[in-house]
Amino acid sequence: MSVKVRFAPSPTGFLHVGNARTAVITWLFCRQQQGRFLLRIDDTDRERSKEEYELAIEDGLTWLGLDWDEKANQKDRLERYEEVIEKLKADGRLYACYETPEELGLKRKTQLSRGVPPTYDRAGLNLTDEQIAAYEAEGRKAHWRFKLNHAPIEWNDLIRGPVQFQGSDMSDPVVLREDGTPLYHLCSVIDDVDFGITHVVRGEDHVSNTATHVQMFEAIQGKAPNFAHLSLISDAEGGKLSKRIGSLSVKDIQNEEGLEPMSVVSLMARLGTSDPIEAFTSMDKLLKTFDFSKFSRSTPKFDPDELVRLNSKILHETSFDDVQVRLANMGL
């Protein structure tokens, strides 16, 4: 199988350590398998997506030594998404809903108070023409949901092993906003099919999303890729990452902390694996030893002090000739 992967950040902020870890692991797997790497910019959120963040993400990846073979922006593919969306509407897999956020919130609270899982009740499927006309007369616009089949959803995860969900236990995901712009879920699936993606590496917070995506692949008659869901990192004490550390950007590490890129790559490549964390000055050994089977499902701890330790070791092992070249490139 020819391997093709994608790293798909949203340009709504700078590249942070969590995303950098996903990028590093995706890149190492791809290059080890002599595959192709797609940088896909998920920029359908018109209000929050900014070019400065997109450029910063590219700069961050380049600084880390992660190159890509192709680049695509979702904002340039809206016609393609619309084509698939209309087909799914015709097939009865998308349906219109008119609830406000407040109404959905009230439904959720009611379900929780009754001890019922807070899933969407599919009220949109039962709307009459008169009800729809009344909602639209109020000025409401429809958002659209993907109708999940109430059947088992299964895949063999490269890290988590066999995974199973019941479609009947899940909410039909919203795939189209009130303003007509598509949301992440369906766009991502369409892109993975169109670009021939064979492997997707993402955080374990996306596991339930993946379950809905599996049915979307089936609905558009596309082959689902292989999935690898990484455990999310915690702070050094095992707690949730603080906002300061969790949002620590590659830009900050590069410009304010002054750390070497390979210190970041060395840590992110081995964090959460059975291999020891070591300081590497090149990608070569990391490529040779990379294996998804080494990743644990337990929560790895991210300690910024570890970056400093690795950085010191890398600087100590850097040859004088390399230092001279870098100083010359800096005009020093």
N, C-alpha and C positions, 0 to 999 in steps of 0.2 A: 504494500500500500504506500502510495506517495503521501507523505504527511504535509498537512497545511494547517497552521494555527492562526489564531488572531488574538491581539490584545486590543481591548475596546474601551478606552477611557472616555468619560464625559468631560468636555472642556468647561466645566462649571467651577473649577478650582485647580490648584496646582497638584502635580503628581506627589502623593504622599507615600509614606513607607509601606502601608498595606498594599497599595496598588503596585508599588515598585517591586514588592516580593512576588506578586502574581506575574508581573512582566518578566522578571529574572527567570523564574521557573518555567514559564512558557517558552522563553527564548532558548534556554538550555536544552529543553526537550526537543525543540524544533531543530536546532543546529546539530544536536547529537544524531538526530534521525535524517539529517541532510534534507530537511523540509523547507517550506516557504513560510515566511512570517508576514502576516497582514496587520498593519496598523489601521484600525478602524475607529474613526472619531464618531462617537455617539452624540450627535449634536442636534437632535430633533427638538430639544427644549429651547425654543427661540429666545425666551427671556433671560435664561441663566447662562447659556453658552456664549463664550467670548473668545475672540481670536487670540487675545493675549495668553489665555490659559492653554489653548491648543499649541501655540508656539512654545510655551514653557514646558509642556508635556514632551514635545519633540526634543527640546534642548535637554531635558532631564534624561530621556532614554539614550540620547547620543552620549551624554556625559558618562552614563553607566556602561557604555560600550555595547548597547543593544541596538543593532541595526534592523531594518525591515526591508522586505522585498517589494511590497505594495502598500499603498495607502488609499483609503476610501473615506469619504464623509457621508454620513447618512442624510444630511440636508440636500445632497445632490441626487438622492435616490427616491425622492418623495413620489414621483410618478410611478415608479415600480411598486412601491408599497400600496399606492392607491389601486393599481391594477389587481393585486392579490386581494386586497380588502374587498373590492367589489365582487370578486369571484366567491369569497367566503360568505359574503352577504347572500349572494344568490344560492349558495349551497345550504343556507340556514345555519351556518356555524357562528355568525355574528348576529347579535340582536341589540336593539336600541333600548336604553334605559334613561329615565328622566329624574331620578332622585337627586336631591341636593345633598351636599356633604353633611348638612345638619340632619337630614332625614336618614341618611345611611348611618350616621353616628348614633342616632336614637335606636335604630334597628339593632345595631351591634350591642348597645347597652342592655336592651331588652333580652336579647339572646343570652348574654353573659349572666344576667340576673336569674335566668331560668336554668342555668347550667348547661345551655346548648352551645355547641361550637359556633363562633361568630362567622358564619358563611353567608354569602349572598343568597337571598330566598328566590331568586329568579322571577321577581314580580314583573320585570320588563317583558317576559315572554307572554304574559297574560293580559297585556294592555289592549283595550279595544280601540278602534279608530276614533271614537268619540273622546276617550281619555287622552289619546295622543294629541288630538286637535286642541283639547282644553289646555294641556301643558304648553303646547307651542303658542297658544293665544296669550298665555302668561309671560311669554318671552323665554321659556326654557328651551335649551338645546340638548339634543340627545348625546350621551356618551355611549359607546358601544362595547359590549363584552363578548368574549370568546366562549362559546358553549362547550364545556368539557363533557366528554362521554363519561358516564358513571361506570367506569371499568378500571381494573387494576392498571397501574402505570409502573413499569419496571425498567431498570437498566443496571448494568454492571459497572460500578464506578471504579476508576483506576486507583483510587485511594480508599474509599469507603466500602468497597465490595458491593454485593447485591443491595439494591435500594428499591423499595416498593412504596407506592402511595395508592390510596383509593380515590378515584376521581370523584366519588360521591361525597367525600369528606372535604373537598376543596371548593373555594369560591371561583366562579367564572371570572377570569381577570379582565380588567378594563384594557382595551387595546387601542381605543380611539377617544381622544379628548373631545370636549364640547366644541372646541374651536376647529375641529376637523383634523388636527395633527395627530399622527400615530405615536403611541407610547413604545417604550423599550422592547417589550416582549415580542411582539410580532415582527417588528423591524429586525431584531436580532436574528430571529429564526429565518426570515427571508434572506438576509445577508449570508448566514451560514450556508444555506443551500446554494445561493447564486455564486458564492466565491469558493465553493467546494471545500469548506472547512471540515477537517477530519477529527480534530481534537480541540476541546474547550477546557481551559483551566480557569477556575473561578473559586471564590470563597464559599465556605459552607453555608453562609447566609443566603446563598442562591439555590440551595437544594430544592426547596419547594417551587421556586421559579422554573427550575429545570423540569420538574414533573409536568407543569403546564406546557412547557416548550415541547416536550416529547409528543404530546398530542397535536400541537401545532405543526410539527414536522409531518406527522401523518396526514393532517388536514390539507396541506399543500403538496402532498405526495413527494416529500423530500426525505432524504436519508439523514437520520439523526447522527451527529458526531459522537465520538467517545468523550466522556466527561471525567474530569478529575476535580474534586472539590476539596480545597485546602482548608484545614482548621484555621480559625481566626486567631491572630496573635493577641496575647494579653500583656500587661505591664510586668515589670520584674518581680512583683509580689504575687502575680497570678490573678490580679484583678483586671477590670475593664480598663483599656487604655484611656488615659486622661485626654482631654481635648487637646492639650498642648502637645503631648507625645503622639497621639493618634493622628493629628493633622500635621505632624512634622513633615515638611515637604522636602523633596530632593533638592529644590532650589535653596532652602535654608541650609541643608547639610553641605551643599556645595559652596555657597557664598558666605554664610555666616559662621558655620562650624569649621569650614576649611578642611574637611575630611577627604580622603582619597576615594575615588569611585569604587575601587576594588574592595575597600573595607565594607561598603554597603552590599556589594554583590556577594562577597564571601559570607556575610552573615545571613542575608536573605536566601541564599542558595541552600544553606544547611539547616536553617531554623526549622525545627519540627521534624527533622529526619534522624535516623539512627547513626548517621555519620557525625564525627566530631566537628565542631566549629573551628576552622583554621583560617589563617591569613593566606590568601592567594594573590599573587601578583599578575596572573593571567587566567584566562578562561579554560585553558587546556585541561587541567586536572579535573576541574568541575564538570566539564563535558564528559570526560571518561567515566566518572563515578556516578553520574546522575541516573536515578532510577525511581519511578513513582512508588515502587514497593517499599522504599525506605521511609516514606512519609507516614507519620503517625496520625491517628485521629484525636490524640490528646492536644490540649491547648499549649502551643509553644510560648515561651516568655521572651518578650523583647526588652532588652536592657540597653539603653543608649550608651552606657559605660562600656559595653562590649564593643561597640563601634570604635570608641576611642582606643581601646586595647588593640584591636585589629589594625587600626590605622597606624599606631606607633610601630607595630611589628612590620607592616608593609613598608613604611618609610625607612626603617632600619635595614630592610633587605633590598631597597632600591639602590642600584649601582650609581656611582658618581657620574658616569657617562650619561645615564638617563636623566639625572638631575640637571646636568649641564644643558642637555637638549631642551628640557622643559623650561629652564630659566631663559634660554635664548628665545624660545617661542613667546615668552612673556615680555620680551624686550629688556631683560635684566642681565 
